[in-house]
Amino acid sequence: MAACFTFMPDRIRTHNFLLLTFGFGLIFLLSCRKSVPKLISQDESVYADRDFNRTAFDSNSLYLFLNRVCTKDSYCEDLFNFYRRRHFQFAWLQENKLSLAAKTFVRSLYDYRETYRDCSLIDDALLHLIDTMQQDSSYLYTRYLEKLELEFQLSAVFFHYANREYYGIDRNLKDLEWYIPRKQKNLQRLIDTLVHAPESYRIYEPFNHYYRDLKHALIYYRSLETNHLIKSPDSTVYSLHPGERSSTLATLKSNLLLYGDLKDIADSTLWDDAFTLALKKFQRRHGLKTDGLFNRATQVQLSMTPTTRIRQIMINLERMRWVPDTLPHNYLLVNIPEFRLHIIEADTLAGSMNIVVGNEATETSIFSGKINAVIFSPYWNVPMSIIRKEILPGVKRNYGYLRRHHMEVIQNGKKINEKEIDWNRYSNGVPFTIRQIPGPWNALGGVKFIFPNSFDIYLHDTPSKDLFEENKRAFSHGCIRLGEPVFLAKYVLRGDSSLTNIDIDSLMRLPEEKTFRLNPPLPVYLVYFTTWVDHLGQVNFRNDIYGHDEKLFEEIFGKDSYLQQ
């Protein structure tokens, strides 16, 4: 049995009696695991007023059960509503046997335990009871109270499982710097459809595709960890060059083959073209310079163990639970640790570009919004934080500071002479606006994209083009600088028949700003994923530039998890 841990914020711990009775379900699991499909579905049709099962129970037995086990976090209201809607009929048992739905659910629990190493729903005591209970196949025929207990406990465990699997940790995500609204999953609809679904029912889980793809990656990395397939590379490869031979290349090639970067190994000791291409692919997946050389940065990433990667994947799976399971048809996705913006159309990548995000002191926030305006040749209203730290010290040294930086002072909508201001009166801020006029010097470049938010963050052009050549691009004051602003402007405004490509180019060189409204607005998500599966099906990893992974890891797993080792 693989090591497993307990998720720290689990809403309740099940009683010992629950664990004993739930062991009955695992008896059936072992005999039919290969033939039982995983089946969690949602369907409006299950709400019809109908009989679900020929066998009902006395509602008083449910009241007694709820009175015994209920806590403020134990889903008792959900449990009662579920059975009341079913007219107090059995859901998981049919003719004293577990139904297909029950077997399917038990398998889901078992798979969940194996995939996430989470013992909070099933522990080793359940597995130990299997052999004993297999000796008495007529157990449920003669023990009605145990039958009721098993029925109720299966439903109780479902709500805990579904909330943990589909919704994630139950807390205010703003404490984890995540400001994208999270939608509550409809667990009642899930359980209704599951217990009533036929064997051939279409498989569905309330996940977005980002989660589903990364979960498959987790399962694969589990196999690498379990079978100890990844070996530590030898640092003597540093001295090698393309075309040379060395036995130390064998381990590297084996690892790259397992990771999917190398298709096959024709010669394990030769640095051939296939090995160079594999290194470039690996480097690209890890956000490194794709030079095909075995440098220090590449060695660091290749030295990461499957256990370390599993930890990173599980952290990001948790974040992906917070993303809505259905996303808009068209949207922009800004992945902060990746330093990339992606244009998504119907789950298809329509374009992407390099970006610059906030540095560690001025982090780019994680939230969602809708772009409703594009402003060409924009003014830059200098944030008060920059005024305090940079503008005030500069103008106090020299009154010509503002003019040299093409800035002007605006008060009550009118421009005022900066020389008439007693700048020494101010230290923590000023009672007027300082803005930079449009032009090639403007910090926002030739265009900015507005999506109203409380963080005062937007997408914009920049005159500092050289920063986009860096692999790590956390240099801004929080806003997002675009590597290809003209491309994005043409894409966003492609439905405006009054504009042509030439118009957009010229609009970025106007002496005054000009605004175009978007109707409908374009959704944009600013997210923080340090690992994900891209549109080519390749697993990507990035560094935790803001330290959010560490904070979330301790929140979910605690400091004593085996993943820390």
WOURKA-V549912 format. One record per run of one state. SS is the DSSP state (H for helix, E for strand, C for the rest). FROM is the first residue (numbers start at 1). LEN is the number of residues. Records with the same first field share a line. If there is no record, write none. Layout:
BEGIN
SS=FROM-LEN / FROM-LEN
END
This chain:
BEGIN
C=1-4 / 6-10 / 36-8 / 48-8 / 57-2 / 70-6 / 86-3 / 90-3 / 95-2 / 99-1 / 117-1 / 119-5 / 135-4 / 143-1 / 168-5 / 177-1 / 179-8 / 197-12 / 227-8 / 240-5 / 246-3 / 260-10 / 271-2 / 286-10 / 303-3 / 323-7 / 336-4 / 346-2 / 359-7 / 377-3 / 382-2 / 398-3 / 405-2 / 412-2 / 417-1 / 421-2 / 426-7 / 437-10 / 451-8 / 461-4 / 470-4 / 477-3 / 483-2 / 493-8 / 508-6 / 528-3 / 534-5 / 542-6 / 558-4 / 565-1
E=5-1 / 56-1 / 89-1 / 93-2 / 97-2 / 118-1 / 178-1 / 245-1 / 270-1 / 330-6 / 340-6 / 348-11 / 366-11 / 380-2 / 407-5 / 414-3 / 433-4 / 447-4 / 459-2 / 474-3 / 480-3 / 514-14 / 531-3 / 539-3
H=16-20 / 44-4 / 59-11 / 76-10 / 100-17 / 124-11 / 139-4 / 144-24 / 173-4 / 187-10 / 209-18 / 235-5 / 249-11 / 273-13 / 296-7 / 306-17 / 384-14 / 401-4 / 418-3 / 423-3 / 465-5 / 485-8 / 501-7 / 548-10 / 562-3
END
